[in-house]
Amino acid sequence: MNSNYEDNKFKEQLNKIDKCQKNSEKSGYFVDAEKVSPFMKVLVKYPFINLLLGSVIFVFTGLSIMSSYKTAKGIKELFLPIVYNFIPFVISFILIKIGMKGLKYRKN
């Protein structure tokens, strides 16, 4: 009984791999579309959320860098805040780019 279950599970995995290989050229194809989180579905459906979120992160990161620049007494005190804000800065650019691309190709 257990081997029959394992065989079915194995065949199911092979079918998923086969389906994925057949549809690999189709952009936006998901083998298990029901496993995409609802949050990600909202971000894809409403690209202005990406744009807004990226803009907010960009503004706060910029303000943080400017405030650390004003309070820094030397170059050593300025280096770490720039390093710490690098990742949010990159994430904000990625979100803005995804939002702009989504708005450009949005189907009304």
N, C-alpha and C positions, 0 to 999 in steps of 0.2 A: 504494500500500500504506500509506503513511504517513497519507494523508488518511482512509482507512478506519478506521485506529486512532484518529485524532483525532475522527472522527464518533462512534465507539462510546464514546469517553471523554466526549464532549459529551452524548450521549444518557444515559449513566449519571449524569452530574451533574444533568441535567434531571429524571431519575427520582427522584433523591434529594431535590431541591428540591420536587418534586410530592408525594412521600411525606411530607416534613416539613410542608408546608402542609396536607395532609389530616389529619394527626395533631397539629396545633398545639394543639388544645384538650385533648388527653390529657396529664395531668400525668405526668411521669416517662418520657415516650416518647423514646427515642434512635433516631436514624436509623441510626447505625453503632454498635450496642451493643457489638460486639466490640472497639472501639477504646478503651473505658473501661479505665483502668489497673487491674491487680489490687489495688493499694493502695486505690484509691477503692471498689472492690467490697467490700473488707473493712470499710472505714469505714461503708459503707451497711448492710452485713449485721450488724455488731456496733456499735450506737450507744453502748454503754458505753465503747468506746475513745475516742470523741470526748469524752464526759463526763470520763473519767479524764485524758486529755491536756489538756483545757481547765482542769481543776482544778489540775493540776500547774503549768501555765504561770501560772495565776492566783496560786497560792501563792508561786512564785518571784519573780514580778513584784512582789507585795505586800511580800515580804521585802526585795527590792532597794530599793524606795521607802522602806521603814522604816529600813533601814540607812543610806541616804543622808540621811534626815531627821535621824538621830542624829548623824551626822558633819558635817553642814552648819553652817557658822559664820554664814551669812547667807542671805538669800532668793535671791541670785544663784547660790549653790552648790546650791540645791535645785531651781531651775528646770530645768536641763538633764537631771538624772536622771528627772524627771517626764515631760519631752518624749520622752526615749529609751525609756521604759517604756510610753508610750501605745499604740503599735502592738501589742506583745505582750499588753497588757491588753485591747484590743479583740478581738484574735484569740482570747484565752481565753474572753471572753464569747460570741463567735460559736460556738466549739466546744461550750461548755456548753449553749447554746441548741439547737444541732443535736442534741446527744446526748440532751437531755431530750425534744425533739420526737420523735426516733427511738424512744426507749423508750415514749413515750406511744402511738404508732401502730404499735408492733411487732406483727407477726403471729407467734404462737407456733406 
